[in-house]
Amino acid sequence: MDADLPPGEIGWFELDKDFKSAEASKLSFHQVGVVELLQIAGVIGLKPKVEFLVTRPTRIEWSFELSADVQQAADKAVRHLQRLFPRRAA
């Protein structure tokens, strides 16, 4: 995500009920408009709660491997999500 984060760090934000955010224009380097897709979903009555756990890469290039910064952020994201959603005994 093109966010105000140092490479390798993670950020968390959520969209409001109308799928708006101060970060809306920075959602994705992909050619898909995430906010626009969610707004279209709203037209047909779908209004999910949307939260993003993101990082910013040092550079954008095609690769099948994660850069060191993105791998570091992925590891942090996994630990963060494990704290938020601990496994529960059955």
RAJOZI-V350940 format. One record per residue. N is the residue number from 1. PSI is psi in whole degrees, -180 to 180 (NA if undefined). Layout:
BEGIN
N|PSI  N|PSI
END
This chain:
BEGIN
1|141  2|77  3|167  4|67  5|146  6|144  7|137  8|-12  9|160  10|154  11|154  12|129  13|160  14|156  15|153  16|-178  17|-19  18|14  19|45  20|152  21|155  22|-24  23|6  24|-39  25|-4  26|22  27|-41  28|146  29|-12  30|163  31|2  32|129  33|100  34|-47  35|-42  36|-40  37|-39  38|-36  39|-39  40|-41  41|-37  42|-32  43|-33  44|16  45|6  46|123  47|70  48|155  49|129  50|125  51|148  52|134  53|115  54|166  55|168  56|124  57|160  58|-41  59|162  60|122  61|157  62|134  63|154  64|-2  65|149  66|142  67|165  68|-42  69|-44  70|-37  71|-42  72|-45  73|-39  74|-43  75|-43  76|-40  77|-43  78|-47  79|-41  80|-47  81|-35  82|-36  83|-39  84|-36  85|70  86|150  87|141  88|140  89|140  90|NA
END
